[in-house]
Amino acid sequence: MKLFYAPGSSSLLPHIVLYEAGLPFVAVRINEHSKVIEGGGDFRNVNPLGYVPALVLDDGTLLTEGAAIVQYIADQVPSKNLAPPNGTFERTKLQSWLNFCSSEMHKGSFSPLFYKGIPEEPFVHGLRHDLPISMSISKAMNILWDRITQSSMPTSLSSQTGPAG
C-alpha cells in the first residue's frame, strides 16, 4: 500500500492508523500546493482530485477520504479492535464522529487558518462576516469538549463507551 500525504493536512489520521494496524505501507509525500510527488511526478495522475489523503492498494485501487481510509485499514486487522465491527450501532457512531471531525472540525473550523485573506475579525471593511475564525474554532471545540466530557465520543477508534467507560 502507498499512503500519499502532505504534512499539516488531514492525511495524519490514516498515517497513524496504518502504524497502529501494523500493516506494511510506503508513505509518499506530496507538495499540496504544486501537486508534485516527492521524487517526481504529478499527484493528479494518482488522484485526479489532487487532495490527500489517498491510499493506493497493492492492486492499484485508489481510496480517498480519511474517514473511509481509516475504516478500511481497521477492517483489515479486526483482531486489533481499531474500529467496532461493521453493521453495529457502535460503528455508526464512529462514522458519525469521523464525519464530524472531517467536516465541522477540520474543514469548517480550521481550514480557514490556512488561507490568506480570511478575516480574523467579524467586521472587515465595514462588512459583517458570519463568524470570525476564532469564534468558529471556539464553537467547534466547545461542542467536541462537551461530547468528550459527556462520554458520548469514543476516546479511540475502538472505544465502545467513551472516556468514563
Sequence and secondary structure as in RCSB ss.txt:
>XXXX:A:sequence
MKLFYAPGSSSLLPHIVLYEAGLPFVAVRINEHSKVIEGGGDFRNVNPLGYVPALVLDDGTLLTEGAAIVQYIAD
QVPSKNLAPPNGTFERTKLQSWLNFCSSEMHKGSFSPLFYKGIPEEPFVHGLRHDLPISMSISKAMNILWDRITQ
SSMPTSLSSQTGPAG
>XXXX:A:secstr
 EEEE TTSTTHHHHHHHHHHT   EEEEB TTT BBTTS BGGGT TT  S EEE TTS EEESHHHHHHHHHH
H GGG  S  TTSHHHHHHHHHHHHIIIIIIIIIIGGGGSTT  SSSEETTEE S  HHHHHHHHHHHHHHHHHT
T S SSTT SS TT 
